Amino acid sequence: MSFNCGMKDGWLNMNYLLTGGAGFIGSHVGEALLSVGHTIDVIDNFDPYYSKDIKEQNLSNIIAHANARFFELDIQNYADLVDKFGNCQYDAIIHLAAKAGVRPSIVDPIRYQNVNVGGTQNVLELARLIGVEHVVYGSSSSVYGINPDVPWSEANNVLLPISPYASSKVSGELLGHVYSQLFNIRFIALRFFTVYGPRQRPDLAIHKFAKRILDGQEIPVYGDGSTSRDYTYVDDIVAGILAAIDYSKSNYEIINLGNSNPLTLSNLILQLEQIIGKKAIINRLPMQAGDVSITYSDISKAKVLLDYHPTKNITEGLTTFINWLTANQNV
């Protein structure tokens, strides 16, 4: 490697710790940081929620880069974090590692609490120990729960999450507030709204539906198709994360990162059919526990604080994703 832990030797670049860097969003963030000359240490534990092969493929460009180091470890293990990074200096920590998935969290809530809350506590303790003054945290639109007051604004302080996953993300935001108050760590929580694009997790609707339509298999559709999601292209999310790394005007913020243009499930399927050129075979099923009828972001705060302006519309984004998927049939 071309750098030592925390030693910048007069370089103008910055040094970051990225958790969850083998994941969908994390790998895009890592590549973006490297592309502008920064150095990164990347953590991932290859959680078996989906294939390790996919995550290793996500990481391939990062591992090959001279300004990146990868560490396979679990954020639940604070001793490992201190052992590997206790003498490091970072300009910021981008904390994206988490146990993912709303529906699986209902089956295994204790695990989600341990990883998403306990792991976040460990990352914040590491930041306090080594003097990192800036943490960017990947939160979720799921924290809003069932909330008919759309679009959802960060000013709505009454959150009613309906899954253990969503609850764990709220807890992470609150932990960040504690550390910002007690230890002067700037904490920026970004609530992501239904992120999609190349490398999207295979369990998520766009990836699963597109692959099954391509393969001529039926797709599971929960409900009557009227539920809607604020689908946000991954490059727009990455731009918001990079802007949050540079934000310095206040010590604690919660900021929505979405597209502010919800699309119904029926219209999403129609778009996929048109782009792929095949009709979907639909298996209609009852709504599932933990699902909400709509997600819809108010991004006015992100526009003001982060100069965040999503640029990719759903047709362009889905086309790019499907082109990627057809070129990567093994994922």
N, C-alpha and C positions, 0 to 999 in steps of 0.2 A: 504494500500500500504506500501511497505517496504522502501520507500524513500520519502524525501521531495524535493520540487522543487529546483533544483540546488545545493542541499547539498549532497556532496559525502562522507563526514565523513571518509576520509582516504582510501576509496575504490580505487582499481586500475582500476575500470571500468570507462567508459566515459558516459556522459549524452548528449542525442541528442533530438532535436525537429524534428519530421517527419510530414510533411504535406501530405495530400492525402493518409494516411496510411490505409484506408479501400479499396483502389483500388487494381487492379491486381498486379502491380509492387510494390506499396507501402507496401502491406501486406507481400509480400515476403521479402522486405527489413527489415521491422520491426521484423519479426521472425528471420532473420539472425543476426540482432544486439543483440537481446535477447539471442540467442543461444550461443554467446561468452561472455555473462556476462554484457553487457551494460544496461543502463537504458534509457527509452525513454518516451517522451510525444508525443502522436499521435493526430493529428487534421484531421477531415474530416467532411464535411457538408452533406454527403449522397445526393449529387446532383442527381436529378431524371432522369438523362440520361439513367440509367438502374436501375434495382430493388434494393431497400434498403436491401431486404432479402439477396441478393447475397453479398452485401458489409458487412453486419453483419456476414455472414458466413465466409467471408475472415478474419474478425477481431477476430474471436472466440478464436484462440490460443493466440493472443496478449492480449486481455482483461483478459484472465485467468491467465496471467503471473504476478507474484508479482512485477516485475521491470518495469511494463508498466502502464501508465495512458492514458485514452482516453477522448478527448474533442470533442463534437459535436459542431462545430462552423464554420463560413464562413470566409475565408481569406479576403473577401471584407470588413469586419468590423474591422477596425483598433482598435477601442476602445475596442472591445472584446479581441483582441490579447494582448493589453497592460494590460487589467484587469486580464487576466489569466496568462500571462507569463512575465509581466513587472518586476517582482522581481526574475526571474529565471536566472540561469547560464547554458549555454550549450557549449559543446565543438564544436558543429557544428549544422547547420540546414540543413536537407535534404528536399528540396522543390520540391515535386512531385505533389502537388495539382494543378489541371487545369481543365478547361472545355474541354472535350475531343471530338475528331471527326472532320475530315476534312469536310465531306459533310454537316453535320448539321451547321457548322460555316458559310456556305454560306447563310443559311436561317436566322441566328440570329447573325450577325457579331458584333453588339454592345455588346451583352452579353459576347461574347468571349473576346472582348477587355477589358471589365470591370473586368472579373474574372482573365484572364491570364496575363494581363498587370497591371491593378490596384491592383489585389491581390498580384502579385509579388512585386510591389512597397511597399505594406504594410509589407510583410515578410522581405524585406530588411530594411525597417525603423525600424521594431522590432529588427532586428539584430544590427543595429546601436545603438538603444536605450539601449539595455542590454549588449552591448559589445561582441557580437558573432563575431569572426574573420574569420569564415570559413562557406561558403554556397555552397552546391552542388545543382545544378539546373537541373531538368529533361527537356531537350529540345527535339527536334524531327528532324528526317531526312527530314521531309516535308519542312524545311527551304530552302533546295536546289532548290525546284521548278522543273521546266523543265530544266534540265542541261544535255546535251549530253556528257559532259566531265567526263566519268566514269573511275575508281571508284571515288566517290566524296571525296574530300579532304578538311580539315578545312582551308587549305591555300587558297582556292578559296574564295576571299573576295567579289565577286559579287554574291549576293543572289537574286533570283527572285521568291519569294514565290507566289503561285497562289491560296491561300485560306486564309480567315481571321484567321483560326487556325494557319497556318504556319507563317503568319505575326506576330501574337501575340507572338509566340515563339522566333522569331527574336528580337522583342522588349524586351522580358525578358532577352535575352543575352546582349543586349545593356545596359539595366538598370544595369545589373550586372557589366558591365565594368565601368559605372559611379561610382558605390559604391566602387569598388575596387580602383579606382583612388582617389576619394575624401575622403573616410573613411577607407581605408586600410583593407577592408574586402576581404579576398581571395574568389574568385568566380570561381567555376568550372562548366561549362555548358557541359552536356553530351547529345549528339545527338543520341537518340535511333532509331534503325532501326527495324521496324516491329517485335515487341516482341510477343512471343507466349509461351504457356505452361499452366500448371494447373492454373485455375482461370482467364484465358484470358477473356476479356470482351465479352459478348455474341453477340455483333454487329460486331465483327471482323471476317474476312473471314474464318480463320481456324476453329474457334469455330462454326460459323454459318453453314459452309459447312459440317463439321463432324456431327453435330447434325441432319441436314436435310438428309444426306445420311443414317445415322442410322435409322431415322424415315421413310425413303422411300419417302421423299418430294423432290420436285425440288429445285435446287440451282440457284440463280441469278448470271450469269456470264456476267460481263460488258466488251464488246470488244471480240476479237477473241481468247483470252487466251494467247496471246504472251507477255502481260505485265509481268514484273518480279519484285520480292521483295527480299530484303536481310533479310530473316527470321532469327531472333536471339532468342535463347532459354532464358527463363527468368532467369535461374540460372547464365548464363554468364553475363547478364545485371547486376544482383545483385553483382556479383564479381567485375564488373567494378565500380559500385557505392561505394562499400566498399573501394576499392582502392583509389577512388577519395576523400573519407573522410580523408584518411591518407596522401594525397598528400600535399607537402609543399614547393616545389622548385620554385614556381612562384606565382604571385598574381592573375593572370587571365588566364584561359585557356578554349578553346572550343575543345572538344574531341569527336570523333565518337565512338559509341559503336555498332558494328554490327557483322555480321558473315563473311562478305566479300565473299559471295558465293551465288549470286542471283539465284532464282528458278522461272521459268515461272509459270503463273497461271495454264496452262494446266498440267504441270508436278506436281504441288501441288495437283491438283484434282486426278491425277493418283496415287500419293503416298497415298492419303487418301483412295481411292478405294481399293488399295492393302492391306492396313493395316486393314480396316474395313471388307473387304471381300464382298462388295456390289458395284454395279455400281451407279454412280451419274446420276440423271435425271437433265439435264442441260436446263435452260431457258436463252437463249442468248439475251443480251440486249445491247443497245448502250453504249459507254464509257460515264462516268459521269463527270460533271464539277468538277474541283479540283483534278482529278486523274492525275498521271504521269505514263509514260510508264515503268520506271525502277527506283529502288533504289538500290544503290550499294556503300558500304562503303569502304573507304581506312582506315584501322585500324592501320596503321604503327605508328601513333602518340600515340595511346592508348597502343600499345605494349611497346613503349619506356618509356612513362611517368607513366603508371599504371601497367606495366607487365601484360597486358590484353591479354589473349589467349583463345578465345572461344573453348570449348571442345565438345559441343553436336552437332552432325550432324542432318540433317533434319529428317532422318528416325527414329533415336533414339528419337528425340524430339517429333515428331508426335505420335509415339507409346506411349510414356509416357503420352502425353496429352489425347489421346483417351482412354487409360486405366483409367485416372482420370475422363474423361467425362462419361464413361459408369458406373462408380461407383457413379456419382453425377448427376443422370438424372434430378434432379429438377432444375439445373442451366441452 
